[in-house]
Amino acid sequence: MTVPPEVLTTFLLRLADDHLILGHRLSEWCGHAPMLEEDLAMPNIALDLIGQARALYQYAGEVEGKGRSEDDLAYLRREREYLNCLMVERPNGDFAHTMLRQLYFAAFMHPFWERASASADATLAGIAAKAVKELAYHVRHCGEWVIRLGDGTEESARRMADAVEALAPYVDELFETDPVSEAIAEEGIAPRLDDLRPAFTATIERVFAEAFLDMPEAAWPQSGGRQGRHGEAMGFLLAELQHMQRTYPGATW
């Protein structure tokens, strides 16, 4: 591979940050889910995401070559240094909002990991081979909930429609390309992000058809997360996420 280490590091951090931040958001539901089954399922999905984040941070630290560990990268960066997309940092909202956000992310990452399993980068291919199985479950689990709520009561259908409208501005950022993602794609390390749109759309259209939901349109798509420009909610999230590490630096079990 001829891609510069700093380019690969940036790309890996984007992936890792997406998974860590969304995993943390899901963990906030632990003990608060609407039913016992979901109080078990949602933390397990969060653990899948955080496990993927750990593997990506560890690899990013190796590629970067500055001696930073997965914990350093996860807990000791400032807000503007996080490169996650804006969707994953959005507050949980109600259960419908959380399930739709999770479906969007899973519908995007499942085809990403499918193609990345044939990556020219053996380490990323290994991470992808495990992750693709987990994301297939995430798509199925969250898709079933979107259908159940969209085709449920008048109240649940209203809440799911509200979630579609609220999250619509954050969908397009998933597929944004820039010199970093283009360089990675040209080297065969990961797929072109905009090439994932058809698979994503097919999944969402299938679920929405059963849920009696209309495909969203966003007049003003939001972006900036990949460049470290985040919403107000991100600062509060990091204050909680980083509290233990910053209060007790270097503490270990």
QUIHU-V309519 format. One record per backbone hydrogen bond with DSSP energy under -1.0 kcal/mol. NH is the residue of the N-H (numbers start at 1). CO is the residue of the C=O. If there is no record, write none. Layout:
nh->NH co->CO
nh->NH co->CO
This chain:
nh->8 co->4
nh->9 co->5
nh->10 co->6
nh->11 co->7
nh->12 co->8
nh->13 co->9
nh->14 co->10
nh->15 co->11
nh->16 co->12
nh->17 co->13
nh->18 co->14
nh->19 co->15
nh->20 co->16
nh->21 co->17
nh->22 co->18
nh->23 co->19
nh->24 co->20
nh->25 co->21
nh->26 co->22
nh->27 co->23
nh->28 co->24
nh->29 co->26
nh->30 co->27
nh->32 co->29
nh->39 co->35
nh->41 co->37
nh->42 co->38
nh->44 co->40
nh->45 co->41
nh->46 co->42
nh->47 co->43
nh->48 co->44
nh->49 co->45
nh->50 co->46
nh->51 co->47
nh->52 co->48
nh->53 co->49
nh->54 co->50
nh->55 co->51
nh->56 co->52
nh->57 co->53
nh->58 co->54
nh->59 co->55
nh->60 co->56
nh->61 co->57
nh->62 co->58
nh->63 co->59
nh->64 co->60
nh->65 co->61
nh->73 co->69
nh->74 co->70
nh->75 co->71
nh->76 co->72
nh->81 co->78
nh->82 co->79
nh->90 co->87
nh->98 co->94
nh->99 co->95
nh->100 co->96
nh->101 co->97
nh->102 co->98
nh->103 co->99
nh->104 co->100
nh->105 co->101
nh->106 co->102
nh->107 co->103
nh->108 co->104
nh->109 co->105
nh->110 co->106
nh->112 co->108
nh->113 co->109
nh->114 co->110
nh->115 co->111
nh->116 co->112
nh->117 co->113
nh->118 co->115
nh->119 co->116
nh->120 co->188
nh->125 co->121
nh->126 co->122
nh->127 co->123
nh->128 co->124
nh->129 co->125
nh->130 co->126
nh->131 co->127
nh->132 co->128
nh->134 co->130
nh->135 co->131
nh->136 co->132
nh->137 co->133
nh->138 co->134
nh->139 co->135
nh->140 co->136
nh->141 co->137
nh->142 co->138
nh->143 co->139
nh->144 co->140
nh->145 co->141
nh->146 co->142
nh->147 co->143
nh->148 co->144
nh->149 co->145
nh->150 co->146
nh->151 co->147
nh->152 co->149
nh->157 co->153
nh->158 co->154
nh->159 co->155
nh->160 co->156
nh->161 co->157
nh->162 co->158
nh->163 co->159
nh->164 co->160
nh->165 co->161
nh->166 co->162
nh->167 co->163
nh->168 co->164
nh->170 co->167
nh->171 co->168
nh->174 co->171
nh->175 co->172
nh->176 co->173
nh->182 co->178
nh->183 co->179
nh->184 co->180
nh->185 co->181
nh->186 co->182
nh->187 co->183
nh->188 co->185
nh->189 co->184
nh->196 co->193
nh->200 co->196
nh->201 co->197
nh->202 co->198
nh->203 co->199
nh->204 co->200
nh->205 co->201
nh->206 co->202
nh->207 co->203
nh->208 co->204
nh->209 co->205
nh->210 co->206
nh->211 co->207
nh->213 co->208
nh->222 co->169
nh->227 co->224
nh->228 co->225
nh->229 co->224
nh->234 co->231
nh->237 co->233
nh->238 co->234
nh->239 co->235
nh->240 co->236
nh->241 co->237
nh->242 co->238
nh->246 co->242
nh->247 co->243
nh->248 co->244
nh->251 co->248
